[in-house]
Amino acid sequence: MSDRLDEIRKRIDAVDADIQRLISERAALAQEVAHIKQVEQTGENVVFYRPEREAQVLRKVLARNQGPLASEEMARLFREIMSACLALEQPLSVAFLGPEGTFTQAAALKHFGHSVRPRPMAAIDEVFREVEAGSAHFGVVPVENSTEGVVNHTLDMFMRSSLAICGEVELRIHHHLIGRERHHIKKIYSHQQSLAQCREWLDAHLPEVERISVSSNAEAVRRAAAEEGAAAVASETAAEIYDLPVLETKIEDNPDNTTRFLVVGTQAVPPSGDDKTSLLVSTPNRPGALYRLLSPFERNGISMSRIESRPSRLANWEYVFFIDINGHIQDEAIAKALETLKTDSPMFKILGSYPKAVL
C-alpha cells in the first residue's frame, strides 16, 4: 500500500511541476501580448481586458472538461489563472456595490478573479460614477433576481449614464441566518431583496422578530455584530469578515435562487460567438404601440429574452422599456432590426452587446 501511495505522490509532484511550468509560460505569453498592444496602440487607450476573449477561453475549457472536476470548478480555476496573467498586463480596478462581503463582491470576483483591485461603493449610482470618472476600469451592479425581479435603481441609472454593459454574471444565492446566538433574537437586518427571498422561512421560524431593511447584507452583519439581540440574513463571506457564527444555513425560500449582475464600463465589446444585446427604447402611448415596437425582432428572427418597463421620468404615465435580445449588434439580422427600431422609437439607446454569462 505505501509503495503504491509513494508512486502516486511522485506522479502528482511531477504533474504539479508541469502545471507550474505551463502557468509561468502562459504568464510570459500574456506579457508578450501586453508589449505588442503597447507598441501597436501607441497614442491610443490600450485595451488589455477583452471580455469576448475570456468568454471564448472559458467556453473551450468547459467543452474540453471530462472530469472528475466539475465544469464550474474547472472554469473557476482557469478564471483565476487568467486574472493573474491579466494583472501582469494591467491590474484592473473594479468598483462594486459594497461594503466588503456583499453578493455583488462575490459576483465581481467570480467574473474577474481575485487579482483585481476591488473598490467597494456605498450605492449603485456611486459605482456608475466611479467608472465614469475613470477611477475604476469596470463596475459590477445587481440587475435582477430570479424570484424577486429587477433592481430598479440599476435600470434607472442606464437612463442617464453613458456607460455600456460589457458583461454579465449569474450567481447562485444562498442566504444564512447570522448572529451571536440563535435565541433571544429581537431584530433581523438585511437588504430588502434578501428579506423577500427568505420571507417564508422567516415567517415559519421567526414570525415575531422585527425585520429591518438596510443598504446591503454586509451592512446587516456589521450591525448584528455591534448590537445585542440582533441577527442578519447574509452570505457566509460576510459572516467570516465580521467574525459572526452562521446560525442557520440556506434559508432562502427558492433553492434555485439566482441573481444576475451586470459589468459596466466604457469599451465596446466585439462578438464572442454567444452574445446578448441590451436596449433602452420607448414608444408613444397609443393602441398597438408595443406590438409595433417589438415586430422588427419577429420579422428578423431575433429571440427576446427579457423586457421590463420603467417610468420615463419625462412625463406622467410614460414608460421606457429595457429589452434583452440574443445576439450581437454586429449580426446582420440584429443590425437590420435595430435600424428600424431606431427610426420608430422616440428614445433609443443601445446599452451594450456582451458575452452571455459562462456558468
Secondary structure, DSSP 8 states (H G I E B T S, - for coil): -HHHHHHHHHHHHHHHHHHHHHHHHHHHHHHHHHHHHHHHTTTS------HHHHHHHHHHHHHH--SSS-HHHHHHHHHHHHHHHHHHH---EEEEESSTT-HHHHHHHHHH-TTSEEEEESSHHHHHHHHHTTSSSEEEEEEEETTTEE-HHHHHHHTT---EEEEEEEEE---EEEES-SSS--EEEE-HHHHHHTHHHHHHH-TTSEEEE-S-HHHHHHHHHHSTTEEEEE-HHHHHHTT--EEES---S-TT-EEEEEEEESS-----SSEEEEEEEE--SSTTHHHHHHHHHHHTT--EEEEEEEE-SSSTT-EEEEEEEES-TTSHHHHHHHHHHHHH-SSEEEEEEEE----
